[in-house]
Amino acid sequence: MRKGTELWISAQLVTRSTWHSRITCLAPYTYVDEMLEGRFKHWKHTHVFRKTAEGTEILDEIELVLPYGALGRMLEGYAGKQLSRIFRYRKEATINALR
């Protein structure tokens, strides 16, 4: 992976969704992907990897704006819960893959 790499990502958020992202920052222990096309009006995902006494901690910082104006703002809580579920699964899958 390098800065400028483009990705097509698929996830289950109410329905199956696919979006197109680009890596906009690649630094030691951090990278950022930003959505070019997809379900959200805006999506910026910063991945941070930090060394801890227990091993490596993965932090996800997400900036997102849902489409549909006021309706989208009403659904932000639901979208946040779904994203938390997805990232919990990813964390468990990553830990299991590294064992």
C-alpha positions, -999 to +999 in steps of 0.1 A: +000+000+000+012+035-007-002+070-009-025+073-038-036+036-037-073+033-045-094+007-028-129-007-034-145-017+000-176-036+007-194-038+041-228-046+055-245-013+067-282-019+067-277-033+032-245-043+014-226-012+004-195-007-018-174+024-019-142+036-035-115+051-014-080+065-018-051+064+006-044+101+012-018+098+039+008+071+047+031+077+076+048+054+100+021+037+121-007+058+105-026+058+073-057+076+061-083+065+035-109+090+021-140+079+002-142+091-034-176+074-041-200+056-019-228+056+006-216+085+027-215+122+018-181+123+035-158+096+049-123+100+062-108+071+082-075+075+100-059+042+111-034+045+139-012+017+153+004+022+187+028+000+206+016-007+242+029-029+270+004-056+259+013-054+221-002-032+194-033-011+198-053-002+167-072+031+168-098+041+142-107+078+139-137+083+115-151+115+102-184+109+084-214+128+071-245+109+061-264+120+030-301+131+031-297+162+053-319+161+084-328+125+079-291+116+077-284+135+109-312+115+126-296+082+116-261+091+128-265+072+160-276+040+142-247+044+117-222+048+146-235+016+162-231-003+130-196+010+124-187+000+160-199-035+153-178-037+121-147-024+138-151-048+167-153-077+142-122-064+124-103-061+156-111-097+166-103-110+131-069-091+131-060-105+165-069-141+154-050-137+121-019-127+140-019-156+164 
